[in-house]
Amino acid sequence: MNTIKTVCVYCGSGPGTNPQFVEAAVAFGRALARNNVGLVYGGGSVGLMGAVATSVLDHGGTVTGIIPDFLTAREHALSRVQEMIVTRDMHERKRLMFERSDAFVALPGGVGTLEELVEQLTWQQLGRHSKPIMLANVAGFWEPLLALLAHMRATAFIRPTLAVNILQADRVEDILPQLRTAAGATLDSKHMPADVADRL
């Protein structure tokens, strides 16, 4: 059975307009630490990124930050983390985030968050991995994306043979249980054919 030892969190480098966004990031960081699940994230100390990472650390958890060199100043790389990896570019960052993580959670965020999330959905849809992907639908933030995905299905651009399997949770306390259930129902990613893994 696959288990969740690390979770990659995609989220905004700003706090957003709704206080529930930061509250959810803090609560999820606390949940990760209390369940001995390591955080893999974008390495910044600002916005929701900083909130979730600081919360993990404040509650005794483990954090790996992965940040491209050109963003270390702009996103104020968080010096407290146990491991900070500085990459040459965004592509290397995303590859390492994938390799270090057993599951992916998208908290509210902007274009960068969306891009990282959609890339994982695409890889999953094309059979490149079977790691769980979760939308933390805090205050309904992801409803427009869910509506768009439904529209893509209705217009046959997401075909039944190429399903998009995305979990969603409205409450922070439901995230880890859902991820664990989904992971337990799939093959460990280490069992992917070698030629598939090599092309990720």
Disulfide bonds with the S-S distance in Angstrom:
none
